[in-house]
């Protein structure tokens, strides 16, 4: 499983992204139950909609996808 963690000052917690073997990216925004993958990330910083998939092996590209999604999420949340 590939993981990437962002320390969010705005949310005041770690935001953990993971790919558990397939190409779907999950995000744990609230420190969900241990063992929980959280939500699948979707286009536009959303948690519902067109799912973002990642099948590459480049960790830098994975990190970029995660950072961009989190920026959009923070910009769009209410």
NORJODA-V115992 format. One record per residue. N is the residue number from 1. RES is the residue in three letters. PHI is phi as a letter, one per 20 degrees, with the letter a starting at -180 (NA if undefined). PSI is psi in degrees with one decimal (NA if undefined). D_LAST is the distance of its C-alpha to the last C-alpha in whole Angstrom. Layout:
((N:RES:PHI:PSI:D_LAST) (N:RES:PHI:PSI:D_LAST))
This chain:
((1:UNK:NA:135.2:31) (2:UNK:e:132.2:29) (3:UNK:c:152.6:27) (4:UNK:b:129.3:25) (5:UNK:d:134.1:23) (6:UNK:d:128.1:20) (7:UNK:e:103.8:20) (8:UNK:e:118.2:17) (9:UNK:f:-32.6:17) (10:UNK:f:-43.7:13) (11:UNK:e:-11.9:13) (12:UNK:m:40.9:16) (13:UNK:a:168.7:18) (14:UNK:f:140.2:19) (15:UNK:d:118.2:18) (16:UNK:d:124.5:21) (17:UNK:d:143.9:21) (18:UNK:b:151.9:24) (19:UNK:c:104.7:27) (20:UNK:e:47.2:29) (21:UNK:o:-32.1:32) (22:UNK:d:-163.1:31) (23:UNK:e:2.6:28) (24:UNK:e:139.1:25) (25:UNK:d:129.8:23) (26:UNK:d:151.8:21) (27:UNK:c:135.7:18) (28:UNK:d:102.0:18) (29:UNK:e:-22.0:15) (30:UNK:c:18.4:16) (31:UNK:m:47.4:19) (32:UNK:g:178.6:20) (33:UNK:g:139.9:24) (34:UNK:g:134.8:26) (35:UNK:n:-12.8:27) (36:UNK:e:139.6:24) (37:UNK:e:-17.2:23) (38:UNK:n:-143.0:19) (39:UNK:d:149.7:18) (40:UNK:f:135.6:19) (41:UNK:e:146.8:17) (42:UNK:c:164.8:17) (43:UNK:g:147.6:17) (44:UNK:m:19.4:14) (45:UNK:m:24.1:12) (46:UNK:d:167.2:12) (47:UNK:d:-7.8:13) (48:UNK:c:141.3:15) (49:UNK:p:-143.2:17) (50:UNK:f:111.4:20) (51:UNK:f:137.3:21) (52:UNK:e:128.1:21) (53:UNK:d:150.1:25) (54:UNK:b:123.1:27) (55:UNK:d:5.1:31) (56:UNK:f:171.3:32) (57:UNK:d:-3.8:34) (58:UNK:e:110.1:32) (59:UNK:f:-32.2:30) (60:UNK:f:-39.7:29) (61:UNK:f:-40.1:28) (62:UNK:g:-46.1:26) (63:UNK:f:-39.8:25) (64:UNK:f:-43.6:24) (65:UNK:g:-43.7:22) (66:UNK:f:-46.5:20) (67:UNK:f:-43.6:19) (68:UNK:f:-41.3:18) (69:UNK:f:-44.8:16) (70:UNK:f:-40.0:14) (71:UNK:g:-46.1:14) (72:UNK:f:-41.4:12) (73:UNK:g:-47.5:10) (74:UNK:f:-35.3:9) (75:UNK:f:-34.5:9) (76:UNK:e:-12.5:7) (77:UNK:f:153.7:4) (78:UNK:c:NA:0))
